Amino acid sequence: MSLRARMLAYLISVHALFFVLVVVLYHQRPVVVVASEAILLLSLLVGMALIERALRPLDYARRFHDLLQEQNYAARLQQSPDDELAGLVEQFNRMLDALYQERLKLGEQRGFLDRLLAATPSAVIAFDFDQRISVCNAAAGSLLGLAAPEGRALADWLHGDAGFVASMGPGDRQRSRDLLAQISTLAEGESRLLVDTDGRRYRCQLKHFFDRGFPRQFMLIDELTQELERSEKATYEKLVRVLAHEVNNTVAATGSVLDSLLYYQPQLASPDRVDFATAIDAVKRRNGSLGEFIERFSRVAKMPEAEPRPTDVRGVMDDILRLYREQCRSLGIRIEWLRCDPLPAQMIDRHLMEQALINIVKNALEAVAATLAGGTGSAGYIHLEWLRDGDRLRLSVIDSGDRLGEVPAGQMFTPFFTTKKGGHGIGLLFVREVMNRHTLSYRLAATGQGETRFDIWFPGIPNHAAIRPSPAT
């Protein structure tokens, strides 16, 4: 029973008792009894009115409570004409208005945060109190290829192919699992450089924020591939300029001195003249080799801007195939098309792309030859593919060399890094610069089946407008 009902019951009971007593005394003093009954009735009415007014603040409190429960902060309590309740109603309305403004502000901030998360190129993942994903923005979904990640833990994707976007291929799923395996070992507060199977580099940070007084973790992943490549390029360009200046000056001066020394050859005894001339020629050849060595590095640093024109990629590869056919035949290596579809011309700089593809085929040839020479392979081959891969076109050079071994993916295109004995580490560096200037995606990786493949992806519908150099250049 409510407080109002109990108070009314009490008031009516008391007045009913007095009314009964008055009725009992009615025969003795009727006038007094009638007057008493009138007074009691008036007292009852006044008491009921006072109870209603006394309990009116509870009615306002109940209505305020109902509005809070319904989260209807835009509603307002009707102002009472009673001065005693006006302040209470005004206070309730002020509280409702403050809650409405706060809710509106939080909604605007949430909307801004949602748009910011959707637009930022950084991958953002937030976790709930049970370390399950509660927020995964578009960049994170694109980077990791996770389908419906909310409510799941990162470990759910480490084994098997369940939970990935259906359009992802096996290679992309393996790349995603490799990244997730590295991410899952990150400690809170740690910032680490991650490298995926394509050699792309990312900075990953794990931090926390407070939600209702308890910490929740969130993760930021930024791709640093282009930034690091720009830094590397600027470093090796400066290094090459310094080396070229010093070496060329030394080679020029040494060459001049050596030519001058040849004038003294007739003054020597006959038995010494041949040895003297041979030594001078050997030093001059070494000077020439040193100059050529520096020139090869300089070609990467001084690479001209790409001048793209419609080019038949198959025609370029056919020329390279003819170039290396005889050499491959002499080494017992088959070089041939595995698949070649009739595809449209691409907007590329033929000279730069041809030189890059020659480097790729040459590396494949040397890897297969080394494998055969080491006795670890019985049949060597280099296969070429030119086909449509989803909404893009893919050119692949696949060889049986399998010489990548345990080389980390992040070192494949590092300046001056090489796995070949006597190599200089500029072949893949040149290839990387050419691909970046054409804004093409590429991948060099072992297949795990005794093969190595170099894939280059071209746009499915070529843009015949001029291609601008990549920002990384």
PEDAWO-V848332 format. One record per residue. N is the residue number from 0. RES is the residue in one small letter. PSI is psi in radians with two decimals (NA if undefined). OMEGA is omega in degrees with one decimal (NA if undefined). NEAR is the number of other C-alpha atoms within 10 Angstrom. Layout:
n res psi omega near
N RES PSI OMEGA NEAR
N RES PSI OMEGA NEAR
//
This chain:
n res psi omega near
0 m 2.38 -177.3 5
1 s 2.89 178.9 6
2 l -0.67 179.5 11
3 r -0.78 -178.7 16
4 a -0.70 179.6 10
5 r -0.72 179.9 11
6 m -0.70 178.7 15
7 l -0.68 178.9 16
8 a -0.72 178.2 12
9 y -0.80 -177.5 12
10 l -0.78 -179.2 17
11 i -0.67 -179.7 17
12 s -0.79 -179.7 12
13 v -0.80 -179.0 13
14 h -0.57 177.5 17
15 a -0.67 178.0 15
16 l -0.81 178.4 10
17 f -0.58 179.3 15
18 f -0.68 178.1 17
19 v -0.76 178.6 12
20 l -0.69 179.8 12
21 v -0.69 179.5 20
22 v -0.67 179.4 15
23 v -0.63 -178.7 11
24 l 0.11 -174.0 12
25 y -0.70 -175.2 14
26 h -0.40 -178.5 10
27 q -0.81 -177.8 10
28 r 1.41 -174.1 10
29 p -0.65 -177.5 13
30 v -0.76 -179.5 11
31 v -0.66 -178.3 13
32 v -0.80 -179.5 19
33 v -0.75 179.1 14
34 a -0.70 -179.7 12
35 s -0.70 178.9 16
36 e -0.68 179.0 18
37 a -0.73 179.4 13
38 i -0.74 179.3 12
39 l -0.71 179.2 18
40 l -0.74 178.2 16
41 l -0.69 178.8 12
42 s -0.68 179.0 14
43 l -0.78 -179.4 18
44 l -0.76 178.5 14
45 v -0.75 179.2 12
46 g -0.73 179.5 16
47 m -0.68 178.5 17
48 a -0.73 179.7 11
49 l -0.66 177.6 12
50 i -0.74 179.3 16
51 e -0.76 -179.6 15
52 r -0.62 -179.2 15
53 a -0.56 -177.6 11
54 l -0.02 -179.8 12
55 r -0.66 175.3 15
56 p -0.58 177.3 15
57 l -0.58 177.1 13
58 d -0.75 179.0 12
59 y -0.69 178.7 17
60 a -0.69 178.5 14
61 r -0.75 178.6 12
62 r -0.69 178.6 15
63 f -0.72 178.2 22
64 h -0.73 179.4 12
65 d -0.69 178.9 12
66 l -0.67 177.4 17
67 l -0.73 179.7 13
68 q -0.69 179.9 10
69 e -0.12 -176.6 9
70 q 0.60 178.1 14
71 n 1.28 -174.4 14
72 y -0.19 -179.9 21
73 a -0.30 179.4 13
74 a 2.78 178.9 13
75 r 2.55 175.7 18
76 l 2.47 -179.3 14
77 q 2.33 -178.1 11
78 q 2.37 179.3 14
79 s 2.46 177.2 14
80 p -0.25 179.8 8
81 d 2.12 -177.9 9
82 d -0.57 -177.9 9
83 e -0.49 -178.7 11
84 l -0.16 -177.1 16
85 a -0.74 -179.8 14
86 g -0.68 179.4 13
87 l -0.80 -179.7 16
88 v -0.72 179.3 20
89 e -0.68 179.1 16
90 q -0.74 176.5 12
91 f -0.76 -179.4 18
92 n -0.63 176.5 20
93 r -0.73 178.5 13
94 m -0.73 177.7 15
95 l -0.72 179.4 22
96 d -0.70 178.0 16
97 a -0.72 178.0 14
98 l -0.68 179.4 17
99 y -0.77 179.1 17
100 q -0.69 178.9 14
101 e -0.71 177.9 13
102 r -0.71 178.0 14
103 l -0.74 178.8 13
104 k -0.77 178.7 12
105 l -0.66 177.5 12
106 g -0.74 178.1 12
107 e -0.73 178.6 12
108 q -0.69 178.3 12
109 r -0.70 177.1 12
110 g -0.73 177.2 12
111 f -0.73 179.4 12
112 l -0.71 178.8 12
113 d -0.76 179.0 13
114 r -0.65 178.7 12
115 l -0.77 178.8 12
116 l -0.63 -179.7 20
117 a -0.56 -174.7 17
118 a -0.41 -174.5 12
119 t 2.43 176.7 12
120 p -0.22 178.2 15
121 s 2.45 175.4 20
122 a 2.23 -178.0 22
123 v 2.21 177.0 22
124 i 2.20 176.6 24
125 a 2.54 -177.0 21
126 f 2.68 175.3 21
127 d -2.96 -175.9 18
128 f -0.31 179.3 12
129 d 0.31 179.5 11
130 q 0.56 172.5 15
131 r 2.62 -174.7 19
132 i 2.20 176.2 20
133 s -0.48 178.6 17
134 v 2.30 177.1 18
135 c 1.85 -174.8 22
136 n 3.07 -174.3 20
137 a -0.67 -178.9 18
138 a -0.70 178.3 20
139 a -0.72 178.1 22
140 g -0.68 179.0 18
141 s -0.71 -178.2 13
142 l -0.81 -173.7 16
143 l -0.28 178.2 20
144 g 0.66 -177.8 22
145 l 2.30 178.2 21
146 a 2.18 179.6 13
147 a 1.11 -173.9 13
148 p -0.31 -175.5 20
149 e 2.32 178.0 16
150 g 0.07 -179.6 13
151 r 2.70 178.3 17
152 a 2.74 -178.8 17
153 l -0.57 -178.0 17
154 a -0.31 -178.5 12
155 d -0.37 -177.0 14
156 w -0.02 -174.3 20
157 l -0.37 -177.7 18
158 h 2.28 179.1 10
159 g 3.10 -176.4 11
160 d 0.09 -179.1 15
161 a 2.45 175.9 13
162 g -0.07 177.4 14
163 f 2.79 175.9 21
164 v 2.37 -173.0 16
165 a -0.52 -176.4 12
166 s -0.13 -178.9 10
167 m 2.41 175.9 14
168 g 3.02 -179.7 11
169 p -0.68 -179.8 10
170 g -0.73 179.1 13
171 d -0.62 178.4 17
172 r -0.68 177.4 23
173 q -0.70 177.4 18
174 r -0.75 179.6 20
175 s -0.76 179.3 22
176 r -0.65 179.2 24
177 d -0.74 177.2 17
178 l -0.76 -179.8 19
179 l -0.62 178.1 18
180 a -0.67 177.8 16
181 q -0.69 -178.8 16
182 i -0.68 -174.4 18
183 s -0.31 179.7 12
184 t 0.05 -177.8 8
185 l 2.33 177.3 15
186 a 2.66 -178.7 12
187 e 2.35 -178.1 13
188 g -0.11 -177.7 12
189 e 2.55 173.5 10
190 s 2.19 -173.1 16
191 r 2.60 175.1 16
192 l 2.13 179.8 14
193 l 2.59 177.8 20
194 v 2.20 179.1 22
195 d -3.13 -175.8 19
196 t -0.27 176.2 21
197 d -0.03 -178.8 18
198 g 0.06 178.1 21
199 r 2.51 -172.2 16
200 r 2.47 -175.9 21
201 y 2.58 171.7 19
202 r 2.17 -177.4 16
203 c 2.29 179.3 21
204 q 2.40 177.4 20
205 l 2.05 -177.8 19
206 k -3.04 -179.8 16
207 h 2.77 171.9 15
208 f 2.95 -177.1 11
209 f 2.31 178.0 9
210 d 1.97 -178.8 10
211 r 0.61 174.9 6
212 g -0.02 -178.8 7
213 f 2.54 -177.3 9
214 p 2.44 172.6 13
215 r 2.50 -176.5 17
216 q 2.61 171.8 19
217 f 2.77 -173.3 21
218 m 2.40 175.6 22
219 l 2.29 179.0 17
220 i 2.06 179.8 23
221 d 2.33 177.2 18
222 e 2.26 -177.4 19
223 l 0.17 -173.2 16
224 t -0.95 -177.1 17
225 q -0.70 -179.9 16
226 e -0.78 179.4 13
227 l -0.64 178.5 15
228 e -0.67 176.6 20
229 r -0.76 179.4 14
230 s -0.77 178.4 13
231 e -0.74 -178.3 14
232 k -0.78 178.8 20
233 a -0.65 -179.7 14
234 t -0.86 -176.2 12
235 y -0.46 174.8 17
236 e -0.75 177.7 17
237 k -0.74 179.2 13
238 l -0.77 -179.2 14
239 v -0.69 179.3 21
240 r -0.77 179.8 16
241 v -0.81 -179.9 12
242 l -0.77 -178.3 15
243 a -0.72 -179.8 19
244 h -0.85 -177.0 12
245 e -0.78 -177.2 11
246 v -0.75 -178.8 17
247 n -0.70 177.0 17
248 n -0.74 -180.0 12
249 t -0.76 -179.1 14
250 v -0.74 -179.7 18
251 a -0.79 -179.2 14
252 a -0.74 179.9 11
253 t -0.72 178.4 15
254 g -0.69 178.4 18
255 s -0.74 179.1 12
256 v -0.71 179.9 11
257 l -0.72 177.0 17
258 d -0.65 178.9 13
259 s -0.64 -179.4 11
260 l -0.48 -179.7 13
261 l -0.39 178.5 15
262 y -0.38 -179.2 9
263 y -0.05 -178.0 11
264 q -0.77 -179.7 16
265 p -0.39 -177.1 10
266 q -0.16 -177.9 10
267 l 2.81 175.5 11
268 a 2.61 -175.2 9
269 s -0.78 -179.2 10
270 p -0.41 -176.0 8
271 d -0.26 -174.0 13
272 r -0.73 -178.0 16
273 v -0.80 179.7 13
274 d -0.70 179.8 12
275 f -0.84 -179.0 16
276 a -0.68 179.4 15
277 t -0.72 179.5 12
278 a -0.74 179.1 13
279 i -0.77 179.7 17
280 d -0.67 179.4 15
281 a -0.74 179.1 12
282 v -0.66 179.3 15
283 k -0.69 177.6 18
284 r -0.67 177.9 13
285 r -0.68 175.7 13
286 n -0.76 179.1 19
287 g -0.70 178.2 14
288 s -0.69 178.9 13
289 l -0.72 177.3 15
290 g -0.70 177.7 17
291 e -0.66 178.3 12
292 f -0.83 179.5 14
293 i -0.62 -179.6 17
294 e -0.62 179.0 16
295 r -0.70 175.1 15
296 f -0.65 -177.8 24
297 s -0.54 -179.1 17
298 r -0.60 177.4 13
299 v -0.78 -178.2 20
300 a -0.52 -176.3 19
301 k 0.43 -178.8 12
302 m 2.28 -179.5 13
303 p 2.84 176.8 11
304 e 2.56 179.5 14
305 a 2.40 175.7 20
306 e 1.44 -172.8 17
307 p 2.41 174.4 20
308 r 2.72 177.9 16
309 p 2.12 -174.2 16
310 t 2.39 176.2 15
311 d 1.89 -177.6 16
312 v -0.66 179.0 19
313 r -0.70 178.9 20
314 g -0.68 177.7 11
315 v -0.79 -179.0 16
316 m -0.58 176.6 20
317 d -0.71 177.9 13
318 d -0.73 179.6 13
319 i -0.67 178.8 17
320 l -0.76 178.1 19
321 r -0.60 -178.9 12
322 l -0.68 -174.2 12
323 y 0.01 -174.5 15
324 r -0.86 -177.1 15
325 e -0.72 178.6 13
326 q -0.70 178.3 13
327 c -0.70 -179.5 20
328 r -0.69 -179.7 11
329 s -0.44 -179.9 9
330 l -0.01 -179.1 14
331 g 0.56 -178.2 16
332 i 2.27 175.9 21
333 r 2.24 174.4 17
334 i 2.09 -172.4 24
335 e 2.88 174.2 15
336 w 2.23 171.8 16
337 l -0.62 175.6 13
338 r 2.37 179.2 12
339 c 1.82 -179.0 13
340 d 2.65 175.3 10
341 p 1.83 -175.7 10
342 l 2.76 -176.5 14
343 p 2.80 176.6 15
344 a 2.70 -178.5 16
345 q 2.63 178.5 21
346 m 1.70 -179.4 22
347 i 2.82 170.6 26
348 d 1.90 -172.2 19
349 r -0.75 -174.8 19
350 h -0.82 179.6 13
351 l -0.81 -177.7 23
352 m -0.69 179.1 19
353 e -0.73 179.2 18
354 q -0.69 178.6 15
355 a -0.75 -179.9 21
356 l -0.60 175.0 19
357 i -0.73 177.1 21
358 n -0.72 -178.4 17
359 i -0.83 -179.7 18
360 v -0.67 179.2 23
361 k -0.74 177.3 15
362 n -0.73 178.3 17
363 a -0.74 179.3 25
364 l -0.79 -179.4 25
365 e -0.64 179.0 15
366 a -0.76 179.5 21
367 v -0.73 179.6 29
368 a -0.71 178.8 21
369 a -0.65 178.7 17
370 t -0.76 179.1 19
371 l -0.69 -179.7 19
372 a -0.55 179.8 12
373 g -0.06 178.4 9
374 g 0.26 -178.9 9
375 t 0.04 178.8 11
376 g 2.53 -179.0 16
377 s -0.45 -178.8 10
378 a 2.12 180.0 12
379 g 2.54 179.0 20
380 y 2.73 171.3 20
381 i 2.01 -178.6 24
382 h 2.48 179.0 18
383 l 2.46 176.7 23
384 e 2.41 176.8 19
385 w 1.80 -171.1 23
386 l 3.01 176.9 16
387 r 2.26 -178.4 18
388 d 1.62 -175.4 13
389 g -2.21 179.2 9
390 d 0.22 178.7 10
391 r 3.01 175.9 14
392 l 2.46 -176.2 19
393 r 2.26 171.5 19
394 l 2.19 -176.4 22
395 s 2.44 171.7 20
396 v 1.97 -174.1 22
397 i 2.21 -179.1 25
398 d 2.79 -178.9 27
399 s 0.23 -177.7 26
400 g -0.77 179.4 26
401 d 0.92 -176.1 22
402 r 0.09 -178.0 20
403 l -0.56 176.9 16
404 g -2.24 -177.4 11
405 e 0.41 -179.3 7
406 v 2.15 178.6 13
407 p 2.50 -177.8 14
408 a -0.56 -177.2 20
409 g -0.25 -178.2 16
410 q -0.12 -174.2 13
411 m -0.80 -174.0 21
412 f 0.39 177.2 21
413 t 2.37 179.2 18
414 p 2.31 173.8 19
415 f 0.10 176.5 15
416 f 2.32 179.1 16
417 t 2.64 175.0 18
418 t -0.04 -177.9 13
419 k 2.44 176.4 13
420 k 2.15 -178.3 6
421 g 0.05 178.8 7
422 g 2.81 -177.9 11
423 h -0.18 177.2 15
424 g 0.50 180.0 18
425 i -0.20 -179.6 20
426 g -0.96 179.3 24
427 l -0.50 175.8 21
428 l -0.74 177.2 19
429 f -0.76 179.2 23
430 v -0.78 179.8 22
431 r -0.73 -179.8 20
432 e -0.70 179.9 23
433 v -0.77 -180.0 28
434 m -0.70 179.0 20
435 n -0.65 -179.4 19
436 r -0.38 175.8 23
437 h 0.05 -178.6 23
438 t 0.79 179.0 18
439 l 2.53 173.9 14
440 s 2.57 -178.3 15
441 y 2.81 -179.7 19
442 r 2.32 173.4 17
443 l 2.10 -175.8 22
444 a 2.71 172.6 22
445 a 2.49 -178.7 23
446 t -0.26 -175.3 12
447 g 0.04 179.7 9
448 q 0.57 178.6 8
449 g 0.33 -179.3 12
450 e 2.77 171.1 18
451 t 2.41 -179.5 24
452 r 2.49 174.7 22
453 f 2.00 -179.0 19
454 d 2.40 175.1 18
455 i 2.23 -179.3 18
456 w 2.24 176.4 20
457 f 2.71 177.4 22
458 p 2.50 -178.0 17
459 g -0.68 177.4 16
460 i 1.81 -174.4 12
461 p 2.43 176.4 15
462 n 2.03 -175.2 11
463 h 0.13 171.0 13
464 a 2.84 -179.2 10
465 a 2.36 178.8 12
466 i 2.25 178.8 17
467 r 2.62 176.4 13
468 p 2.59 177.4 17
469 s 2.56 175.6 16
470 p -0.44 -178.3 11
471 a -0.22 -179.7 16
472 t NA NA 15
//
